[in-house]
């Protein structure tokens, strides 16, 4: 079933499972989210709901923004639209909390990555640094020549070089929901989530379907083999 919610990244920590293994998790303050708008097949050509998150004073929104979110009875700063399976059952004003997800669910999380400003080709694209001797001059970290002057007589779009680094939308797919705290309204997700502390993130059911591994015949396992070693902090260990 397709599920989604908007939240705020709190930070990273670690928890211990029943076997005493460490699990690195990101804590997300998920919801409460309010249904602000409902898209229908008859009117809009598709079915979806628009969720609003983080209530703010009306003076912090423009008049069109305030008027739109007031239909749900609140002034909400963040609005995102999701195509959900049970969008027909939701109505404007309904609330979604962190309990829409449960431990064991797999989610895709979208956020804005940390911005690093304008950076050179070495830091931004992993370029090599020139030798710092024998006439290198003040160009040790410059990108250098990029192509012929006759053909194509230009630099192709998207070529490695200096420019804005970070501050772009990033989606991390197929993360595990480890814990859900209904009282605090937080979700603990295994692994790292893009963005700084306090950044807004969107959680939705993962688009990747992972087949469950079936147990093979019991046999002796050699702990010295690389295949027998399991790092509990790796994402690949969750399917074993």
Secondary structure, DSSP 4 states (H G I P E B T S, - for coil): ---EEEEEEEEEEEEE-TT--EEEEEEEEE--EEEEEEE-HHHHSS-EEEEEEEE--GGGS-HHHHHHHGGGTS-EEEEEEE--TTGGG--TT-EE-GGGS-TT-EEEEEEEPPEEEEE-HHHHH-PPPPPSSSS-TT-TT-----S-TTTT-S--TT-S-SEEEE-SEEEEEEEEEEEEETTTTEEEEES--SS-TT-EEEEEE-SPPPPPPPP-------TTSGGG---TTSGGGGG-
